[in-house]
Amino acid sequence: MKLISQGAEAKIYLTDSKIIKDRIKKDYRIQEIDEKLRTFRTKREAKILEKLHKFGFVPKVLECDDKEKLVIEYIEGPKLRDVLDAIYFKNKLSALEICREIGKKIKIMHDNHIIHGDLTTSNMMLNSNILLDSREKSDNQDNNQVYFIDFGLSFVSQKVEDKAVDLHLLKQALESKHYKIWKECFDAVLEEYAKGEGHKDVISRLEKVEARGRNKAKGS
C-alpha cells in the first residue's frame, strides 16, 4: 500500500488498483465528536459518489466501512492540473472541448443538487487519447475524458447560491493555476453549463458572487 497524497482531512493510499481514503483523527477534538464527524463525512461522500456514478464521471465506491475509510476505484491518468496548459498550447480546440465537457458534467452534478465544494483541476483526472496509450482501461472509462475526484467537501443543496459558489471556486482555480489560458477555458465551461433550462439563474448569481468578491477586495 502506497501513500500517494495527504491533506488536512485524509491520507490517500493506492493498492491493487484501488484508492483507500483514510480520514485522519483530530486530537484537538473531543474523541466522540471527532468519530461522529469522520463517520458522517465518509458516509456522505460515499452516498454522493454512488449517486453520481451512474453518469460515468466519478470513481466507483468499492467499499465503505461507515467510519473513516472509503475504498474507491482508481482512475488512471494524470491530473488535469498538470496537463491542461500543455494540451492548450498543442491543440487549443482539444483543450476547450475538455473544458466544455467539464461544464456539462458540473451541470449534471448541479441538476442532481450536488455541490462539489472543491472544484479545481487538481480534483479532475484526464483519461484521454491525447495523452494515454492503448493500455487496457476499465469498462466505465472507455468513453469519457474527465473524471471528478475528491468529494470530501461535497454536500447536497438546491440553493442557487451554492451552485454559483461552486462555479466561482473553479474560476478562481483556473485563474490561479492556468493564468495564461483561464478566460477561454472558463468561458467554454460556462458555455456548456448554460445550455438547457434552469441554469441562467445560477450564472446570474455567479456574477453577484464575483461582484461581492471584488467589493470585498476593494474594502480590504
C-alpha positions in Angstrom: 0.0 0.0 0.0 1.5 3.3 -1.1 0.7 6.7 0.3 0.2 9.0 -2.7 -1.4 12.1 -1.0 -2.0 13.6 2.4 -4.1 16.6 3.1 -5.6 18.1 6.3 -8.5 15.7 6.3 -7.3 12.4 4.9 -4.5 10.2 3.8 -4.8 8.7 0.3 -3.3 5.3 -0.5 -3.0 3.3 -3.7 -3.2 -0.5 -3.5 -4.2 -3.2 -6.0 -5.6 -0.6 -8.4 -7.8 0.8 -5.6 -7.8 4.1 -3.7 -8.2 4.0 0.0 -9.2 7.2 1.6 -8.5 7.2 5.4 -9.8 10.2 7.3 -7.3 11.5 9.9 -8.2 11.6 13.5 -8.1 15.1 15.0 -6.6 15.0 18.5 -7.8 18.6 19.2 -11.4 17.5 19.0 -13.3 15.5 21.6 -12.9 11.9 20.6 -16.7 11.2 20.4 -17.3 14.3 18.3 -14.3 13.5 16.0 -15.6 10.0 15.4 -19.1 11.2 14.6 -17.7 13.9 12.2 -15.5 11.4 10.3 -18.2 8.8 10.1 -20.7 11.4 8.8 -18.4 12.8 6.2 -17.3 9.3 5.0 -20.9 8.2 4.6 -21.9 11.4 2.9 -19.1 11.2 0.4 -19.9 7.6 -0.4 -23.6 8.3 -1.0 -22.8 11.2 -3.3 -20.3 9.1 -5.3 -22.8 6.3 -5.6 -25.5 8.7 -6.8 -23.2 10.3 -9.5 -21.5 7.0 -10.6 -24.4 6.2 -13.0 -23.4 9.2 -15.0 -19.9 7.8 -15.5 -17.6 10.5 -14.5 -16.7 9.7 -10.8 -14.9 6.7 -9.3 -17.0 3.7 -8.2 -17.3 3.1 -4.5 -15.9 -0.4 -3.8 -16.2 -0.4 0.0 -17.2 1.9 2.8 -16.7 0.9 6.5 -19.2 3.6 7.7 -16.4 5.1 9.8 -13.3 6.8 8.4 -12.3 4.5 5.4 -13.6 4.7 1.9 -12.3 2.4 -0.9 -12.9 3.6 -4.4 -11.9 2.8 -8.0 -8.6 4.0 -9.2 -8.9 6.3 -12.3 -5.8 6.0 -14.4 -4.4 9.2 -16.0 -2.8 12.5 -15.0 -4.5 15.2 -13.0 -5.9 17.9 -15.4 -3.9 20.5 -13.4 -0.7 19.1 -14.7 -1.6 18.8 -18.4 -4.3 21.4 -19.4 -1.8 24.1 -20.4 0.3 21.7 -22.5 -2.8 20.5 -24.3 -4.0 24.0 -24.9 -0.7 25.1 -26.5 -0.5 21.9 -28.5 -4.2 21.8 -29.6 -6.4 24.6 -28.4 -9.6 23.1 -29.7 -9.0 19.9 -27.7 -8.4 21.9 -24.5 -11.6 23.8 -25.0 -13.5 20.7 -25.7 -12.2 19.3 -22.4 -13.5 22.4 -20.7 -16.9 22.1 -22.3 -17.0 18.6 -21.0 -16.3 19.9 -17.5 -19.2 22.3 -17.9 -21.5 19.6 -19.0 -20.6 17.4 -16.0 -20.9 20.2 -13.5 -24.4 20.9 -14.9 -25.3 17.2 -14.4 -24.0 17.4 -10.8 -25.9 20.6 -10.1 -29.1 19.3 -11.7 -28.9 16.5 -9.1 -28.3 19.2 -6.4 -24.8 18.0 -5.6 -22.2 20.7 -4.8 -18.6 19.5 -5.1 -17.2 22.1 -2.8 -13.6 22.0 -4.2 -13.8 22.3 -8.0 -10.3 22.6 -9.1 -8.2 21.0 -11.9 -6.4 19.2 -9.1 -9.6 17.3 -8.4 -10.1 16.2 -12.1 -8.4 13.3 -13.8 -7.9 13.2 -17.5 -8.2 9.8 -19.3 -7.6 10.9 -22.9 -6.2 9.5 -26.1 -4.3 12.8 -26.4 -2.0 11.6 -23.6 -2.6 8.0 -22.8 -1.5 5.0 -24.9 -3.6 1.9 -25.6 -3.2 0.4 -22.1 -6.2 -1.6 -21.0 -8.9 0.6 -19.3 -11.8 -0.4 -17.1 -15.2 -0.6 -18.8 -16.6 2.6 -17.5 -13.5 4.6 -18.6 -13.9 4.0 -22.4 -16.0 6.9 -23.5 -15.0 9.7 -21.1 -12.1 12.1 -20.7 -12.6 14.0 -17.5 -13.4 12.4 -14.1 -14.1 14.3 -10.9 -12.5 13.1 -7.7 -12.2 14.1 -4.0 -15.8 14.7 -2.9 -14.7 15.2 0.7 -16.2 18.7 0.9 -19.3 17.9 -1.2 -22.8 18.2 0.0 -26.4 18.2 -1.2 -28.1 21.6 -1.8 -30.8 23.1 -4.1 -29.6 26.6 -3.4 -28.6 28.7 -6.4 -26.0 30.4 -4.3 -24.2 27.2 -3.5 -24.1 26.2 -7.2 -22.8 29.7 -8.1 -20.1 29.5 -5.5 -19.1 26.1 -6.9 -18.5 27.7 -10.3 -16.7 30.6 -8.7 -14.3 28.3 -7.0 -13.5 26.7 -10.4 -12.9 30.1 -11.9 -10.5 31.1 -9.1 -8.7 27.8 -9.5 -8.3 28.4 -13.3 -7.1 31.9 -12.8 -4.5 30.8 -10.3 -3.1 27.6 -11.9 -3.8 28.3 -15.6 -3.4 32.1 -15.7 -2.4 32.2 -19.4 -5.5 30.4 -20.6 -8.1 30.6 -17.8 -10.5 33.0 -19.5 -11.1 31.0 -22.6 -11.2 27.8 -20.6 -13.8 29.2 -18.1 -15.9 30.7 -20.9 -16.0 27.2 -22.5 -17.1 25.7 -19.2 -19.9 28.3 -18.9 -20.9 27.9 -22.5 -21.8 24.2 -21.9 -23.1 24.7 -18.4 -25.6 27.4 -19.6 -27.3 25.1 -22.2 -30.8 23.9 -21.4 -33.2 25.2 -18.9 -32.7 26.2 -15.3 -29.1 27.5 -15.4 -29.5 31.2 -16.2 -30.3 31.9 -12.5 -27.0 30.2 -11.5 -25.0 32.3 -14.0 -26.7 35.4 -12.8 -25.9 34.6 -9.2 -22.3 33.9 -10.2 -22.0 37.5 -11.4 -23.2 38.7 -8.0 -20.8 36.4 -6.1 -18.0 37.8 -8.2 -19.1 41.3 -7.5 -19.1 40.7 -3.8 -15.6 39.4 -4.1 -14.4 42.5 -5.9 -16.1 44.8 -3.5 -14.6 42.9 -0.5 -11.1 43.2 -2.2 -11.5 47.0 -2.6 -12.5 47.4 1.0 -9.6 45.4 2.4 
